Each structure stands twice: as structure tokens, then as C-alpha cells.
């Protein structure tokens, strides 16, 4: 790889579904690697044994593959930095903990959650920022052993150096400065023996050779802690870029009601993966191209420097716009596969292919095709109020003429409608609107001529007779 190539990663926790916010982080990390000719790593952060589930992990990996995001290292692929599940990297963390302990940079902490909460309240009440009060920092080895012998299980805290300024340049937000005195000693191993996010995440990023960590800016305050840890361990420091969060249209955090549907939910609704990617590359990022981009074109129009410093807001109308573009840019064969079981009432082969070609421009989601399938295969269809008004305005004689001229113009839609126009004196919308209303039950929809061909003369004649009856009422 060239010297400027980036090694990025995405590190999901299998405790829930992937939503648009973390899907965007995955996509941006993947694009940053691809745009630089670099390398993309997938790592699973599953140290929370109580919440991590293999079934959730499989769903997350499946959603990423569906989205078109592939990894160069990670589960199912392997690589030189495995294992890629944190639950299998215990010996690596134990070595890091031992090194920190040997350097006097850790100490055991026996404080209960209740004691920590009380200390936090006292500090806040006195106008001080809450940080650990170092209650256990001065315990002697004898005191520590006595507590352990009595059955107490300590957490392990990192001893944050005093009076230090931690500085780094965030790839999105620019120069950052933090005072170590405001951080407080933090837990790097929990009382149950599992490592905390601070340690596992930082050690893995460095050990796996990650050169750029992209994550949400809710992690910005974690970065100085992790830089201090890596410095203490003598490990290489990655660069960091913190992506502004994705908010609901109201400006509040995403919720199930406002934009927080999971990728699995969006797939079930019928969203196409390229639609989601075209939307996400423009969500808080000034994409270098306004039009449709195929998946293999995204990286050439991605530039991390054009990422907004402000939170992005979910816009369903924009997502639907890109869904329309995705449908338009799909082949008929891809559309037929996407519609799947919704086409079961049609004969496989020419009929199904012809139907797809007709309706492709009129559906955003597979379920929307059901009504159009009914127009083709059912003897009768529901008639909307607008369609009934068109039928009534045309009058019964119009449909008598249309029916009588059908047999002599079988298979010739243009000839048939020209003959109807000659017989009734109706042209343009006054001709086609009542015809469409009678034959489809609606005043809008796909091109009428091929639909009529798919219906067959018997079905068309039956609907004209029903329209005649409706018009005469």
C-alpha cells in the first residue's frame, strides 16, 4: 500500500441492531480506506457477556455485507491481527494490564456503585466536575490483600498523570486539548475480570495497526484517556476523527419513531442497499457528486475533510429520493428479484418480465406492486372515488363504444383508442382518463397500453361493462 494509505476499522458491539448512525460510521470508515488505497478491518467488541449475542452478531455482519461493505480482515476472513472478537483476546489484555501494573500505573479499587454515586453527587453539588476521588489510590498492599481475602473483588483503575495537557488533532474537529486533572482515574478492568472499553478498544486499535479511528463524537472525551493508556503502554497512537451524531428531524436523538429503524427493518421495508449508501454518503458529508453513484464509485467522491462539524439530521424524504434512484438504476432482472414473492400470481417468464418493465417506474417498495399485480390478474379491481368520477363523467355510451370496438382492434392499443376517439369525439385526457379509470380503478399509474396487453381482452371487456353500469347509475 502507498505511504498515505489508511488502515481503518469498524468495531460493532453485538448487543443490538445496526442503525443508520453506526451504518454511516461503518461506511465512512470503509470509504476512507478504499479512497486512500488502504485496508479496512472489522473487529467485534463483545466483552459485555451479559448483553452480547451471537445471533445479533450474525445479523450485523449480514447487514454489512448486504450494504456492500466488505472487510479485508475480520470474522470469516481472518488476517494477521486476529482473533477479531474481543472475547477471544483475553491474553492480550492481560499482558497490557501486567505491563501497566509493573509500571505503577494502576491500582485496585473496591468502591461500590453506591459510594461512587454519592461522591459524584457531592462533587456536583460543590460545583466541581465529577471525577474519581482516588479513594482507593493510597491503599497499602496489606489493605488490598485483606479486602481480597474477605471476598471483595476489585476493579482496576488507571492512574491518570497529574497536570498533563493531552493534545491531538481530530481529523474532523481540528486541534483538541484536554487537561488530565479533569479526567480522573478510570476503570480499565471491571470487578468481574472483563476489560473496559477504554483498554480493550485502545489496545486493539494499536495492536491491529489501525491508523485512523472514525467514531461518533460522543466518544471525543474518551480519546484523551485512550491516548494516555497507549502512551503508558508504549504502543503506536492512531489518528482519530469524531463524526457528528445523526439526529432526528426534531433535533433530538434518533428514536424508533424518528429515523432509528435498523438496517434489518429497512431491508424488510424494501429499501435497496445502494439507496442507503447514496443517502449516507451525503449525510453530514459534502459528497463530490450530486447524482447517482454506483457502489464502486462512492470512494472516488468521498473526502473526510468535507465532513460537517455539525450534527446531521435524518431526512426520510431524501432517503426515499435515493430509493427512487436505486430502483431506476436497477436492471429489470434485479427488480424482478427484489419484488420476489409479490409476483407469484404472474406466470414466470415473459409475462413476469413484461410486467416488471411496465411497473418499474411506479413502485418504491415491493409491497406497492401488489395492487398493480391485481390490476393484471383479477377480474375486477377496486375503483377509487376519483376514478368513479371520471367514469360517471364519460357516461355509459363511451364504454359501450369502447367495448364494441375492442374485438376488431385486438392487440392494437393505438388502433383501438383511435377508433374510440373517432366514435366518441373524445381526445387526450378526456379519452384516456375514463379508460384508465375503468380498466385499473385509478386515475394514475403505469403506461396503460402494456397493462391492457397483460390483462387480456376478456378481462378488459369485463371491466368496460362494469364501468358502463357504474356510469349509468
C-alpha positions in Angstrom: 0.0 0.0 0.0 1.2 3.6 -0.6 2.6 5.6 2.4 -0.7 7.6 2.6 -2.9 4.5 2.7 -5.2 4.4 5.7 -6.0 1.4 7.9 -9.4 1.9 9.3 -11.9 -0.2 11.2 -15.4 -0.7 12.3 -16.0 -2.2 15.7 -19.6 -3.1 16.4 -20.9 -4.5 19.7 -23.3 -7.4 19.2 -25.8 -6.0 21.7 -28.4 -4.6 19.3 -29.2 -3.9 15.6 -27.2 -1.6 13.3 -29.0 1.7 12.7 -28.3 4.5 10.2 -25.9 6.2 12.6 -23.5 3.3 13.1 -24.1 2.2 9.5 -22.8 5.7 8.4 -19.7 5.2 10.6 -19.0 1.8 9.0 -19.5 3.3 5.5 -17.3 6.3 6.2 -14.5 4.1 7.7 -14.8 1.7 4.7 -14.7 4.6 2.2 -11.7 6.3 3.9 -9.8 3.1 3.5 -10.9 2.5 -0.1 -10.3 6.1 -1.2 -6.7 6.0 0.1 -6.0 2.6 -1.3 -5.9 1.3 2.2 -7.2 -1.5 4.4 -10.4 -2.0 6.3 -10.7 -4.1 9.4 -13.8 -5.4 11.2 -13.5 -6.1 14.9 -16.2 -7.3 17.3 -16.3 -5.7 20.7 -18.2 -8.4 22.7 -16.7 -8.2 26.1 -20.1 -7.4 27.6 -21.0 -11.0 28.1 -24.4 -10.2 29.6 -25.6 -8.4 26.5 -23.6 -9.8 23.6 -25.4 -12.4 21.4 -24.1 -14.4 18.6 -27.4 -14.1 16.8 -27.1 -10.3 16.9 -23.5 -10.5 15.6 -24.6 -12.6 12.6 -27.3 -10.2 11.8 -24.9 -7.2 12.0 -22.4 -9.0 9.7 -25.2 -9.9 7.3 -26.5 -6.3 7.2 -23.0 -5.0 6.5 -22.5 -7.5 3.6 -25.9 -6.6 2.3 -25.0 -2.9 2.4 -21.9 -3.8 0.3 -19.3 -3.2 3.0 -16.6 -5.9 2.9 -13.6 -6.2 5.2 -10.0 -7.1 4.5 -9.5 -8.5 7.9 -12.1 -9.8 10.4 -14.6 -12.5 11.1 -14.9 -15.0 8.3 -11.9 -13.5 6.5 -9.1 -13.9 9.0 -5.9 -11.9 8.9 -2.6 -11.3 10.7 -4.1 -9.5 13.7 -6.7 -12.0 14.9 -8.6 -13.1 16.8 -11.1 -10.5 15.8 -13.6 -11.0 18.7 -12.5 -9.2 21.9 -13.9 -12.1 23.9 -11.1 -14.2 22.5 -8.3 -11.6 23.1 -8.1 -12.0 26.9 -4.3 -12.9 26.9 -3.5 -9.7 25.0 -5.3 -7.6 27.6 -3.8 -9.5 30.5 -0.3 -8.6 29.1 -1.2 -5.0 28.8 -2.6 -4.9 32.3 0.5 -6.6 33.7 2.7 -4.0 32.0 0.7 -1.1 33.4 0.8 -2.7 36.9 4.5 -3.2 36.7 5.0 0.5 35.9 2.9 1.5 38.9 0.2 3.0 36.7 -2.8 1.0 38.0 -4.3 0.3 41.4 -7.2 -1.9 42.7 -10.5 -0.1 43.5 -13.0 -1.5 45.9 -15.6 1.3 45.8 -19.2 0.2 45.4 -21.5 1.8 42.8 -23.4 3.5 45.7 -20.2 5.1 47.1 -19.2 6.3 43.6 -22.7 7.8 43.0 -22.6 9.6 46.4 -19.1 11.0 45.6 -20.4 12.2 42.2 -23.3 14.0 43.8 -21.1 15.7 46.4 -18.8 17.0 43.7 -21.6 18.3 41.5 -23.2 20.0 44.5 -20.0 21.8 45.2 -19.6 22.9 41.6 -16.8 20.6 40.7 -16.6 18.3 37.7 -17.3 14.8 38.8 -14.2 12.6 38.7 -13.0 9.7 40.8 -11.8 10.9 44.2 -8.9 8.4 44.4 -10.4 6.9 47.5 -8.5 3.6 46.9 -5.4 5.1 45.3 -3.4 5.0 48.5 -4.3 1.6 49.9 -1.4 -0.4 51.1 -0.6 -3.9 49.8 -1.7 -5.3 53.1 -5.1 -3.5 52.9 -5.6 -4.7 49.4 -4.9 -8.3 50.3 -7.1 -8.2 53.4 -10.0 -7.0 51.3 -9.5 -9.6 48.6 -9.2 -12.3 51.3 -12.5 -11.2 52.7 -14.1 -11.8 49.3 -14.1 -8.4 47.8 -13.3 -8.3 44.0 -11.6 -5.0 42.9 -11.8 -3.2 39.7 -8.5 -1.9 38.3 -8.1 1.8 37.7 -5.5 3.6 35.5 -3.6 6.2 37.4 -4.0 9.3 35.3 -0.9 11.5 35.5 -1.4 14.9 37.1 -1.1 18.3 35.5 -0.8 17.0 31.9 -2.2 18.5 28.8 -3.4 15.9 26.3 -3.4 17.3 22.7 -4.3 15.7 19.4 -5.6 16.9 16.0 -9.1 15.4 15.3 -9.5 14.7 11.6 -12.9 16.4 11.7 -13.0 18.8 14.6 -9.3 20.0 14.4 -7.0 20.6 17.4 -8.2 19.3 20.7 -6.8 20.0 24.2 -7.7 18.2 27.5 -6.4 18.6 31.0 -5.6 15.4 32.8 -6.7 16.9 36.1 -10.3 17.0 34.7 -10.3 13.3 33.7 -9.9 11.3 36.9 -8.6 7.8 37.3 -10.8 5.4 35.2 -11.6 1.7 35.3 -9.7 -0.4 32.8 -10.7 -3.8 34.2 -14.1 -4.4 35.8 -14.5 -6.2 39.1 -15.8 -9.3 37.1 -12.4 -9.5 35.3 -13.6 -8.2 32.0 -11.7 -5.3 30.4 -13.4 -1.9 29.9 -14.0 -0.2 26.6 -11.1 2.2 27.4 -8.5 -0.5 27.5 -9.8 -3.1 25.0 -10.7 -0.6 22.4 -7.4 1.3 22.6 -5.1 -1.7 22.7 -6.9 -3.4 19.8 -6.7 -0.3 17.6 -3.0 0.0 18.2 -2.2 -3.7 18.0 -4.1 -4.1 14.8 -2.2 -1.3 13.2 -5.2 1.0 12.8 -4.0 4.4 11.6 -7.4 6.2 11.6 -10.2 5.6 14.1 -13.6 7.1 13.0 -16.4 7.0 15.5 -19.2 9.2 16.8 -18.3 12.5 18.6 -19.9 11.1 21.7 -16.6 9.3 22.1 -14.5 12.5 21.9 -14.0 12.7 25.6 -12.7 9.1 25.6 -9.9 9.8 23.3 -7.5 11.5 25.8 -8.0 8.6 28.2 -7.0 6.2 25.4 -4.0 8.2 24.3 -2.7 8.3 27.9 -3.2 4.5 28.1 -1.3 3.8 24.8 1.4 6.2 25.8 1.9 4.3 29.1 2.0 1.0 27.2 4.5 2.4 24.6 2.1 1.5 21.8 1.6 3.4 18.5 -1.1 6.1 18.5 -3.7 6.1 15.8 -5.3 9.3 14.5 -8.9 10.0 15.5 -11.9 11.5 13.7 -15.1 12.0 15.5 -18.2 12.1 13.4 -21.1 14.4 14.5 -24.1 12.4 15.5 -27.1 11.8 13.3 -30.2 13.4 14.9 -33.9 13.0 14.3 -35.7 15.7 12.3 -36.7 17.4 15.5 -33.1 17.7 16.6 -33.4 15.1 19.3 -31.5 11.8 19.4 -32.8 9.2 16.8 -35.7 7.2 18.1 -37.7 4.3 16.7 -40.4 6.8 15.7 -37.9 9.2 14.0 -35.3 7.6 11.8 -33.9 4.9 14.0 -35.1 2.0 12.0 -32.4 -0.7 11.9 -30.8 -1.9 8.7 -32.8 -5.1 9.1 -36.0 -3.1 9.3 -35.1 -1.0 6.3 -34.3 -4.2 4.3 -37.7 -5.6 5.3 -39.4 -2.5 4.0 -37.7 -3.0 0.7 -35.0 -0.3 0.8 -32.2 -1.2 -1.6 -28.6 -1.1 -0.3 -27.3 1.3 -2.9 -30.1 3.7 -1.9 -29.0 3.7 1.7 -25.3 4.2 0.7 -26.1 7.1 -1.6 -28.1 8.7 1.2 -25.4 8.1 3.9 -22.5 9.4 1.9 -24.4 12.7 1.8 -25.5 12.7 5.5 -23.1 15.2 7.1 -20.7 14.9 4.2 -20.4 17.2 1.2 -20.3 14.5 -1.5 -18.3 15.5 -4.6 -21.1 14.4 -6.9 -24.8 15.3 -6.8 -26.1 12.4 -8.9 -26.5 8.7 -8.5 -23.3 6.8 -7.6 -22.8 3.0 -8.0 -21.2 1.3 -5.0 -17.8 1.1 -6.8 -17.9 4.9 -7.4 -18.5 6.1 -3.9 -14.9 6.1 -2.7 -13.8 8.4 -5.5 -16.3 11.0 -4.3 -15.5 10.7 -0.6 -13.3 13.1 1.2 -13.2 13.1 5.0 -12.2 16.7 5.0 -15.6 17.6 3.7 -17.4 16.1 6.7 -19.5 18.6 8.6 -18.6 19.7 12.1 -22.3 19.8 13.0 -24.8 17.1 13.7 -26.7 15.8 10.7 -30.5 15.3 10.7 -32.2 12.3 9.3 -34.4 13.2 6.3 -36.8 10.5 5.2 -37.7 12.4 2.0 -34.1 12.3 0.9 -33.8 8.6 1.7 -36.9 8.0 -0.4 -35.4 10.1 -3.2 -32.3 7.8 -3.3 -34.6 4.8 -3.2 -36.3 6.0 -6.3 -32.9 6.5 -7.9 -31.9 3.0 -6.9 -35.0 1.5 -8.4 -34.5 3.5 -11.6 -30.8 2.4 -11.9 -31.6 -1.3 -11.3 -32.0 -3.7 -14.2 -35.3 -5.4 -14.8 -33.8 -8.7 -13.6 -32.7 -7.1 -10.4 -36.2 -5.6 -9.9 -37.8 -8.9 -10.5 -35.6 -10.5 -7.8 -36.3 -7.6 -5.5 -40.1 -7.9 -5.9 -39.8 -11.7 -5.2 -42.9 -13.3 -3.9 -45.1 -10.3 -4.7 -45.0 -11.5 -8.4 -46.2 -15.1 -7.6 -49.6 -14.5 -9.2 -47.9 -13.9 -12.5 -46.6 -16.6 -14.8 -42.8 -16.8 -14.6 -41.1 -15.9 -17.8 -42.4 -13.4 -20.4 -45.5 -12.3 -18.5 -43.5 -11.5 -15.4 -40.7 -9.8 -17.3 -43.2 -7.7 -19.2 -45.0 -6.7 -16.0 -41.7 -5.6 -14.3 -40.8 -3.5 -17.3 -44.2 -1.8 -17.1 -44.4 -1.1 -13.4 -40.7 -0.4 -12.6 -41.2 3.4 -12.6 -44.2 3.3 -10.4 -43.0 1.5 -7.2 -40.7 2.4 -4.4 -41.2 -0.7 -2.3 -42.2 -4.3 -3.1 -45.5 -4.2 -1.3 -46.6 -1.4 -3.6 -46.7 -3.8 -6.6 -49.5 -5.9 -5.1 -52.2 -3.6 -6.3 -50.7 -3.5 -9.8 -50.5 -7.3 -9.9 -54.2 -7.3 -9.1 -54.9 -5.0 -12.0 -53.4 -7.6 -14.3 -54.7 -10.8 -12.8 -58.0 -10.1 -11.1 -61.3 -10.0 -13.0 -62.3 -6.8 -11.1 -60.4 -4.1 -9.1 -61.5 -1.6 -6.5 -62.5 1.8 -8.0 -61.3 5.0 -6.3 -63.6 8.0 -5.8 -61.6 10.0 -8.4 -61.8 7.1 -10.9 -65.6 6.7 -10.3 -66.0 10.5 -11.1 -64.1 10.1 -14.4 -66.3 7.1 -15.3 -69.5 8.9 -14.4 -68.5 12.0 -16.4 -67.7 9.9 -19.5 -71.2 8.3 -19.4 -72.3 4.7 -20.3 -72.2 5.2 -24.1 -68.5 5.8 -24.0 -67.9 2.4 -22.6 -70.4 0.8 -24.9 -68.3 2.1 -27.8 -65.0 1.1 -26.3 -66.3 -2.4 -25.7 -67.8 -2.8 -29.2 -64.5 -1.7 -30.8 -62.3 -4.0 -28.8 -62.7 -7.2 -30.8 -61.9 -5.5 -34.1 -58.7 -4.0 -32.7 -57.4 -6.9 -30.6 -53.7 -6.4 -29.7 -53.6 -2.9 -31.2 -54.0 -0.4 -28.4 -53.3 2.6 -30.6 -55.7 1.5 -33.2 -58.4 0.7 -30.5 -58.1 4.1 -28.8 -58.0 5.9 -32.2 -61.3 4.1 -33.1 -62.8 5.1 -29.7 -61.8 8.7 -30.3 -63.4 8.7 -33.7 -66.6 7.2 -32.4 -67.0 9.4 -29.3 -65.3 12.6 -30.2 -63.1 12.4 -27.1 -59.4 13.0 -27.3 -56.4 13.4 -24.9 -57.2 13.2 -21.2 -61.0 13.1 -21.9 -60.3 9.8 -23.7 -57.6 8.2 -21.6 -58.7 9.2 -18.1 -62.0 7.4 -18.2 -60.4 4.4 -19.9 -57.7 4.2 -17.3 -60.2 4.6 -14.5 -62.4 1.8 -15.9 -59.5 -0.6 -16.5 -57.3 0.0 -13.4 -59.7 1.6 -10.9 -57.3 4.5 -10.5 -56.6 7.8 -12.3 -52.8 7.4 -12.4 -50.3 4.6 -12.8 -48.0 2.8 -15.3 -48.3 3.2 -19.0 -51.8 1.9 -20.0 -51.0 0.2 -23.3 -48.8 -2.6 -22.0 -51.1 -3.1 -18.9 -54.0 -3.7 -21.3 -51.9 -6.2 -23.2 -51.2 -8.1 -20.0 -54.9 -8.1 -18.9 -56.2 -9.8 -22.0 -59.3 -9.0 -23.9 -61.8 -10.9 -21.7 -60.7 -9.0 -18.6 -60.7 -5.7 -20.4 -64.2 -6.3 -21.7 -65.5 -7.2 -18.3 -64.2 -4.0 -16.7 -65.6 -1.9 -19.5 -69.0 -3.5 -18.9 -68.8 -2.8 -15.2 -67.8 0.8 -15.9 -70.8 1.1 -18.2 -73.0 0.0 -15.3 -71.3 2.5 -12.9 -71.7 5.3 -15.4 -75.4 4.7 -15.8 -76.2 4.9 -12.1 
